[in-house]
Amino acid sequence: MQFEDDLFALSFCRQLSPHVLRMVARVGMEQRNPDLWTCLQAVGLTESQMTALTTELKTPWVQQQVALNYEVNHLVLTQETYPSQLREIYAAPVVLYYRGDLSLLTTPQLAVVGSRQMSQYAKMAMEHLLPPVIEQGITIVSGLAKGVDAWSHQLAMQHGGHTIAVIGSGLDVTYPHQHRLLQEQLAQQQLLITEYPLQTPPKAQHFPARNRIIAGLCSTCLVVEGKQKSGSLITANQALQENRNVIAVPGDIDRKTSVGTNELIAAGAKPVLTSDDILEEFSMRSR
């Protein structure tokens, strides 16, 4: 556990970029008994840089953050319990904080993403398509945003299934504020995860970063609704980059929130017309 604890502490050091920290973690995963300082040298840090890190680790701010967050349930990239699907991606988070049922990370997962301004068409499509998928034991992964995200979490629970919410803030912060009760319900009954430590507010750059986790956890990403340039399409593109299946619900050609999904289909994404179209993706993955 010493190496994991060292990585955890280093995650608060501002002198070390997340990319370099991931490199250190992956070097350590190749060793039987990894030593932090040997791994830091292996990724090219100089003695002066390592000395500066040692100094930063002793600062009151870093020590306070480590003490505050260490008792929070968390996973480090090098641990066996870290989700294997997520570990595969290029920019896997070194630390994941969570509340809830960690076993959901071992279940088959469908990412569901779409517009925050969910249309009645999108709501109807989800109510038609998702319940049979949920009843087959497939976990719904989404981002707890307004609209499609929140409704996908709620549908999963309404139909006795499971869902994972990936958020762009600390576990003790709710965004949007009207989802406070939903977020607490997910934390208690399902699974709530984030790469951000406690007291981290939601920031604009956190949401594209959060989307890569949603894409990384799933084997298939369903885009329900999305404008031509939207967070939904960012998630879809990240899923494609990580060799995940991307499928989409077709929409009216004059509906702005269907432009993104229709263009995905035109570019080769599978159109989803029935629940079987989604379930087929999981049966193909299991072959």
N, C-alpha and C positions, 0 to 999 in steps of 0.2 A: 504493500500500500504506500510505501514511502514515495515511490516515483509518481503515483497518482496524486498524492498530496502536494508534491513539488509542482506538478503541472497546474494543479488547482490554484496554488499561490501565485504562480507566474502569470496566470490569466488576468491578474489585476495589475500587472506591471505595464505601464504605458510605453516603456522603451522597447517592448517586444511585440512585434506585430502578430496578429492572429495567424498569418501565413507561416511565419517562422516558428511559432509555438506548435502549429500542426506538424511541421517538419521534425521538430524535436520529439513530439509524441510518436511519430511514425518510425523514427530511428530507434526509439526505445522499445517499440513493439517487436523489433527484430532481434532484441537481446533478451537473454534469459533473466538476468538480474540487472536491469538498466540502471546506470548511474547518471543523474541529471547533468552534471558538469561535463562528463564525457560526451553526452549527447549534444550539449550546447557547442562543444568544440567541433563535433562531427558536422554540424550544420554551418560552420564557418565563423562562429563568434570569436572575437579576439579576447585576450586576457583583460584588456581595459573595458570591453563591453560586459564581460562577465562580472568584473568588479563593480561596475555601475549597477548591474542587476542585483547583486548582493546588497548593495547599499539601498536600492529602491525597496527590496523586500523587507527591509528593516524600518521603513518609514511608517509613521503612525497611520497614515491613510490606508496603505496596503494591509497592514496588520489588522486594522479595524474592519476592512472589507472581508478579509479571510475569516475573522472571528464571527462576523455577522452572517456570512453565507455558508460556512462549513456545515452548520447544523441543518441546513436546508437539504432535502433529498436531492442528490445530484449524481450524475454519471460522468466519468471521464473517458475520453476517446479510447484509452488503452484497456479499459475494463471489459471483461467478457460479456457483461450484461448490457453494454452499449449496443444499440440496435445495429445489426449487421448491414442492413440496407443503407442506413445513413452513413455508416463508416466508409462505404464505397465511394461516396461523392467527392468531388474535387475539394470543396471547401467545407468539410465536415466540422461542426462546432467542437472544440476541444472539451468544453463543459456544457452539459445539459442539466438544467434544474427542472424538477417535476413535482407534481402533487397528483396522487391518485393511483390507479392500477397499472403498474409498470408492465404486467404481463400482456397488455394490449399491444405492446411493441412487437410481440412475436406472432401476431395474427395477420392474415392477409389484409392489406389496406388499400382503400380507394380514396384518392384525394378528390375532393369536390370543391371547385372554385367558381366564382361568378361575380356578378355586379353587386355593389353595395345598394344600388337602387333597383332592387329585385322587382321585375315585372310580374304581373299575374300569370303570364305565360310561363315564366321560369318557375314560379311556385307550383303551378299545375304540373309542369314537366317533372319536377323533382318528386312530387307526390305520386306520380304515375310510375316513375322509373326506379326510385330508390328502395321502397319497402321490400320488394322481393330480393334485392341484393343484400339488404340488411339482415333479412331473415335467413340468409345462407351463411351468416357468421362473418361477413366481410365488414371490417371496421372502417368507419368514415373518418377521414382526416381533413381538417379545414382550419381556418385561421381566426374564428370567432369575430370576424368583422360583421358589420350590418349586412342585411340582405341574404344572399345565397349561403354564405358561410354559416351564419347563425341558424338559418332554417335547416341546413343539413345536419348540424349537431342535434337540433330539436327533433327532427324526424327519426334519427337513429335511436334516441331515447324513447320516443313515443312507440316505436315498433320493437322495443325490447332488445335493441342491439347495442353496439359499442361505438364510441367515437373518441377521437384524439383532437384536442385543440392546441394549436401552436400559436403563441402570442408574441407580440413585439415589444414587450416590457417585462419588468420583474413580476414574479408571481404575486406580489402584494399590491400590484397596480392593476386597476381595471380600465380597459379601453375597448370600445366606447363605454361611457359611464352607465348607460342604460342596460348593459349586459352584466352588471354586478352579480345579480342572483344566478344568471345562467353560468357565469364563470365559476361561482362557488359550487354550483351543482355539478359541473363538469369535474372540478377538482376533487369532490367527494365521491362521486359515483363512476367517473370515467377516467380520463387522463388529461392533464394540463401540463404542457412543457414549454420551455423557453431557453434560449442561450444567454439571457440577460440576468444579472444578479438582482437581488432585492433593491427596491427603491429606484430602479431604472425607469424613467418615464418613457412613454411611446414617442418616438421621433420618426420623421419621414423616412430616413434611410433604413430604419429597422424593418420596414415591411417588405421591401424586396429581399432583404436578408432572410426574414422569416419564411418567405415563399420558397427559398431553396431547401429549407428543412421539410416543408410540406411535400415538395417534389421528391426529395430524397427518401422520405419514409415510405412512400407508396410504390406499388408496382404499376398502377394505372392511374392516370389523372383525367378526370372528367371535367370539362369546361362546360358549364351550363349556360352561361351568358357572359358577354364581354364586349366592350367597345373596341374599336380598332387598336387603340393604344391604351391598355389597361393592365392592372396588376394581375388579372386572370391570365392574360397572354404572357406576361413575364413568367408566371409559374409554369405555364405550358411549355415555354421555350426552355426553361431550366429542366423540366422533366425530360424533354427530348434530348437535351445535352447529356443527361445522366442515363440515357437508354431506357427510359420508362415509356410505357404506352400512353399515347394521348388520344382521347376520344372527345367528341363534342356533340352537343345538342343543336341541330339545325334550327334556324329561326326565320322569321319573315325577312324578306330582302330589304324592306323599308324600315326595319326596326334598328335604331342605332346600337342598341345593346346586343344585337345579333350579328353585327358586322364582323366582330372578332371571331366568333365561332364559325360563321360561314366561310370566312377566309381560311381558317384552320382546315376545314373540310376540303376546300378547294386545293389546299396545299398537300393534302394526303391523309389528314386525320380521319379516323373512322367515324361516320355519322351514327349517332345513337338514336334509334327509333323505339326500341323496346328494352326491357330489363335484361333479356337474353343477350342483347348486344354487349352489355357490360359483363355479365357473367361469363360469356365466352372468352373474354380477355384473361380471366383468372384460370379457366380450364386450360387455355393454351399455355399459360405460364407454368402450370403444374406438370405438363407433359415432359 
